[in-house]
Amino acid sequence: MHLLVLPFLTVFFFSSCTLFTVVRNSPKNEPFIFDTKIKVEDNHISKEEKTRLEAGLYEQLDDSISARKVDKVVYAVLKNPTKLDSSLISKSMQYMHYYLHGEGYFDDSINFDTQIKPNGDQLRADILFHVWPGKVTRIDSLTYTLREDTLQSLTNESLKTAFIKNGDPFAQGPISSELDRLVSLFKENGYFMFNRSLLYGLWDTLDVSLLQPTLDPFEQAERVRRMRERIENPTANLDIRLRQVNDSSLIRRYYVGDVFVYPDAKADTTTGSRKEVKAKGVTVIQHHNKFKSKIFPPNVYLKQGEMYNQRRYLRTLNRLNSLPSWRLVDIGYDPTRRPGQDTLDFIVRLTPAPKYAFSTNLEGSFNRQNALSNSFFGLGFNVGLQNRNFLRGANTATTNLRYGVELGNLKDGNLIQTQQLSLSNTVSYPRFIFPGMDNFKNNFTGYINSVFGLNAASTERNKLFNLTTINTNWGYDFSWRAKSYSSTNRTYNLGVKIPNIEYSYLVRRDSLNALIRRNPSIRNMFSDGLISSVIGRFVMPWNDTRNRRTNVFKANVEVSGLLSGMIPSRFIDSQLYRFAKVDVEYSKLFKWSKTSLVLRGFGGIGYEFDFTKNPDKRDQLPFFKQYYSGGPNSMRAWQLRRLGPGSTVKYYTGTEDLTRIVVPDRFGDVQLEANIEYRMPLFSMAGIPVNGAVFTDVGNIWLLKEGAGLPEETFKLSRLGTDLAIGSGAGVRVDFGFFVIRVDYAYKVKDPSPDPGNISYRNRFFAYPFFKGSQLQLGIGYPFVF
């Protein structure tokens, strides 16, 4: 097992170490800045704080002396280095002082050393800054003096959410964030005109009581002790105050008056007739009647008569910006209406986007079993048409036509392995279309879309089957922000399809019938049927404040046949699948200055209920709902659908030998998978970044019910360690910005389900000869969510 980490250690060494630096266009016979380093020297500062300060101080360096080098895998390139100039060093030191003061270090000290090292005809100068930040000044007393009862009350009630508190460093960033928090708080409670300039912080590092005269010797001794402690542990008193306000409108609470919406703000008003419609406090004014007036009240959250709330203003702005119907959104107020009053009339001006949008894209994947034998190439072509104002309701209607093909080996006479033609239609309505539930519609703080889908697809698997699928569904997409959004960017996205109806019609080809005769256990795997289900999808992304840790959690649930199965019908009894399927996925991205690490875990299980009326459908999920593994986005050391289930040993291709058990594609009711990928920069090619990666994938698929297959194909916790497959490899990513081309080469470290010809390698670590056990994968985009 220790050999598994060898590729990681090797690539980590070369990605984190620069063996030498090439200097180009350096000054002749003059010292130039070759390397600049910063070292925080104080021992009383924690290691984490030193690392943070050094990173921040490095950003303060003048660009001319930062000696920024371009990494080229094992070496670096420094172009046009700057001549050594003491004035540039002094300027950088001044910037460092400003930075430390902003972080609460007011007693800092900085000096530097310079070493000039000859290298051929070059005079390379290394600069090392020594920084002693001193003791950080902390907040000893925090008060708020706002001189207005309502503002003071709002502030006192919200102190639990304050960005600063007693004992925190007296740092500019958190104090600035606290001032911004107060402004947002006031604007969310009616103070439309309030702004940041009305607040200021008054601070004092001096304790006045220490200067008051006294004749008591004990009191004098106590003051000396307190003064010494204040020097050793500096503190400051901070009072956040409201400036003297001469214009009372700045600290007045406002209410929402009339809301006017111009859905076609750039329209020619000289043609057409002005049409003005008022509904639920929103007045819609247009000349060409491009949009239905009733669509605006549900998407405008500034309600007439309510106190102004900045969140509702921003929510309206973001909601309208999220709709494809408009390309520009502007919301303002009319100062000429209701002068001197506490009511504001708002004007929403919308600039429509082109009604139709046409798109095409090409996608591809390539996987090669090894360097000497079989390969498969997948190619997909998509054509899409989007109507951004379907039925004049700001609805988005999208139609996509896709053709995909999987190509095999020409020498086998089976060039085309799989063909798929699909047509999908989706209509998204920017409102909650459901009778009643007015209280929920009015109080939900996120966004809701109602979605209708109608899809059809035909898949031809060469010599095996033709699968025709028709699907229709109705559902809702909900999205909203967490309370901690300001610090974590956490959002929630919930999708529900109720109902989701699918019918799949399977035509078995002669080769599949022959395979079934040899292996009757797969008969029930390849069958058609009806699915009447409810589907739920939940996605939750979030990250830390520095955006160095990104997380994504996903969960999917589908339940079929519980209600529709109660309908008395011979067709439903014979065709309906009754099952439940649940899967979860968690991904985490760690970012550092140059490198990153991705972790991913996936687990899924599906169960076909025993009360399914048709006995041929009771053992396992329909194969088009089952899990599969392998390919460029899963277990990369295996071809697509060529891993598992469990530790089964079966042939992938048919022969004339009727005693051979052949299963060309592998599916399962259970899937477990874990992935780790370490990424690093390699070099740039014509300005395009080329990055590298090393990775390890662990996982497999299994059948769930004992009657569904052989014992070694069925999931058992006692066999988990035996059944898990392990693949490891390295890859290259060419990042064009708008898409990424990815090439991965992986090796089967442990293979639980080899072809019978390789049964001697089953579940043995590093048993395969390298090229025989390797796999080349080509993909578009990253293999996971990031």
C-alpha positions, 0 to 999 in steps of 0.5 A, a space after each residue: 500500500 505504501 507504493 500508492 503514495 509514491 506518485 503523490 510524493 514525486 509530483 509534490 516534490 517537483 511542484 513545490 521545489 524550484 531546482 534553479 531559476 533562469 534570468 532573462 534580460 538582466 542589467 549588465 554589470 549591475 546588481 538586480 533584485 533576484 529574490 525577496 523574502 520576508 521573515 516575521 521575527 517575534 517569538 510571541 506570535 503564533 505560527 499561524 499569525 506569522 504565516 498570515 502576516 508574511 503573506 499580507 506583507 508580501 502583498 505590500 512589496 512594490 511591484 518592481 522589487 517583488 521578483 515575481 517568477 514564472 514556474 516551469 515545473 522544476 525551474 522558474 523564469 525571471 524576466 526583466 529584473 529590476 535594478 537594486 534601488 534603495 528608494 524602492 526598498 524604502 517605499 516597500 517598508 513604508 507600505 509594510 508599516 501601513 499594513 501592520 498598523 491596519 492589523 493593529 500592530 502600532 509598535 513595529 520595527 522593520 529592517 533588511 539585509 541585502 546579499 549580492 551573489 555573482 552568477 556568471 556575468 550577473 549580479 543577483 541581489 537577495 533582499 531579506 526583510 526582518 519584521 518585528 510587529 510588536 504587541 498587537 493592540 486590542 480593544 479594551 472598551 467598545 461603545 456605540 454613541 449614535 444620539 438617535 433613539 431608534 438607531 441606538 436601539 437597533 444597534 444594541 439589539 444586534 450586538 451578537 452579530 457584531 464583527 468586533 468585540 472587546 479583546 479583539 485586535 484593533 484592526 482596520 479590516 474588522 472595524 471597517 466591516 462593523 461600520 458596513 454592518 451598521 449601515 446595512 442594518 439601518 438600511 434594512 430598517 427603513 433608513 434609505 438615505 443612511 450612508 457610511 460617511 455618517 459614522 466614524 470611530 473615535 479611539 484612544 489608547 490612553 487611560 485618563 485615570 492614570 494621569 489623575 493626581 493622588 497622594 495615596 501610596 497604595 493607589 500610586 503603586 496600583 497605577 504604576 502596575 496598571 501602566 506597566 501592564 498597559 505598555 506590555 499589553 497595549 489596548 485601545 478604547 473605541 467609540 463608534 459615533 454618529 456625526 452631527 447631521 444637519 439634513 434630517 432626511 438622512 436619518 429618517 425612516 422611509 416607506 415604500 410608495 408606488 412602484 413603477 415598472 418599465 419592462 421595455 425601457 429602451 422601446 420607441 415610445 413614438 410608436 404603439 400606444 401607452 398601456 398602464 396596468 396596476 396590480 398588487 401595488 405595482 404599476 406596469 407601463 409599456 408601449 408594445 405590450 411585450 410582457 404580461 403585467 401579472 408577472 411582475 408583482 411576484 418578482 418585485 419584493 418592494 411592497 407598497 406601504 411597507 417599511 423600506 428594506 435594503 434586502 428586499 431592494 437587493 433581492 428584487 434587483 438580483 431576481 430580475 437580473 437572474 431572468 434571461 428576459 432582460 440584459 440590464 436592470 436599474 432600480 431607482 427612486 423618483 425624488 420629484 414625487 412626495 418631496 419632504 415626505 417619508 414615502 418613496 416611489 420606486 422606478 424599475 427600468 428593464 432593458 430586454 435581451 434578444 428574445 431568441 438565443 442559439 447555441 452549439 457545443 461539442 463535447 468529447 471523451 476518450 478512454 484507452 484500455 492500455 497503450 497497446 489495445 482497445 480504445 473508445 472515443 465518445 463524441 457529442 454534438 448539441 444544438 440549442 434554441 432558447 426563447 427568453 420570453 415564452 408566451 410573453 411571461 418572461 418564461 424561458 423555453 429551451 429546446 436542445 437536440 443532442 447526438 452522441 456516439 461512442 466509437 470503438 475499434 475499426 479492426 473489430 468491425 464494430 466502429 460504432 459502439 453506441 449512438 444516442 439521439 435525444 430531444 429535450 424541451 424545458 420551460 421555466 416559469 419565474 414564479 410559484 405556480 401552485 393553487 393557494 399557499 399565499 402565505 408561503 409565496 409572500 414570505 419565502 425569502 428566496 427565488 422560486 421557478 416552476 419547471 415543465 419538462 418533456 424529453 425523448 431519447 433513443 439509444 442504440 447499443 451496437 448488437 445489444 439493444 435499442 432503448 427508447 425513452 419518453 419522459 415528462 415532469 413538472 417541478 419547482 426549483 427553490 434557492 435561498 441564502 443561509 443566514 451566514 451567507 455574508 461570512 460563508 457564501 452558503 446557499 441552498 438549492 432545492 429541486 422537486 419533480 412531482 410527478 416525474 413520468 418515464 416510459 422506456 421501451 427496450 428492443 433486444 438485439 440478437 447478441 443480447 438474447 444470446 448473452 441472456 441464454 448464456 447468463 440468465 441472471 442478466 435477463 431482468 437487468 435489460 428490460 423496459 418499463 414505467 416509472 412514476 416517481 417523485 424526485 428531490 435534489 438538494 445542493 448546498 455550496 459554501 466556502 470560508 471568508 478567504 475563499 480557500 476552502 470550497 465545499 459542495 454537498 449534494 443529495 438526490 432522492 427518487 421514489 417510484 410507484 408508491 401512489 401510482 401503483 394503487 391504480 388498478 391496471 394490468 398495464 401498470 402491474 406489468 410495467 411499473 417499477 416500484 423503488 427508492 433510490 438515494 445518493 449523496 455526494 460531498 466535495 471539498 477544494 483546498 486552495 493554496 497559493 499555487 496548488 490545490 487539493 480536491 477530495 470527493 466522496 459519493 455513496 448511493 443505494 437503490 432498492 426495488 420493493 418486494 411488492 413490485 407486481 411483476 416478479 421480473 422487476 423485483 430483483 434490481 433497479 431498471 438498468 437505466 436507473 442503476 449506477 455504473 463506474 469507470 470513464 473520465 469522471 469516475 474510476 479513471 483506471 477503468 473504461 466506462 461501465 467496465 468495473 464491478 459489480 463487486 468482485 465478479 469475473 466475467 467476459 466483456 465481449 462475446 465469443 463462440 464459446 457458449 460456456 463463457 459468461 459475457 456481460 459487456 456493461 456493468 451496472 449496480 444498485 449500490 455505489 461507493 466512491 472516494 477520490 483525491 486529486 492534487 493539482 499543481 501548475 506546470 507551465 504556460 503555453 502561448 499564455 494558456 496555463 497548463 496544469 498537472 494533477 496526480 490522483 487516486 480513485 477508490 470505489 466500486 458498484 454492487 447489486 443489493 439483493 441476493 437474488 439479483 446476481 452471484 454472491 461476489 456481485 452482492 454488497 456485503 459489509 464484510 467484503 467491502 475491503 476486498 471488493 473496493 477497486 483502486 486506481 492511481 495516476 497523473 494527468 494534464 489540464 489545459 485551461 482555456 478559461 471558458 473550458 478545460 481539456 483534460 488528459 488522465 493516465 491511470 493504473 489499476 492498483 487493485 482490480 476486483 473484477 478483471 476479465 477471466 483472462 486476467 483472473 490471476 491479478 484479481 484483488 492483488 496490489 500492483 499485479 498488472 504489468 504497467 501498460 496492460 493495467 493502464 487506462 488513458 482518459 480524455 475529458 472536457 472540464 474537471 472530473 468533479 464539481 471543481 
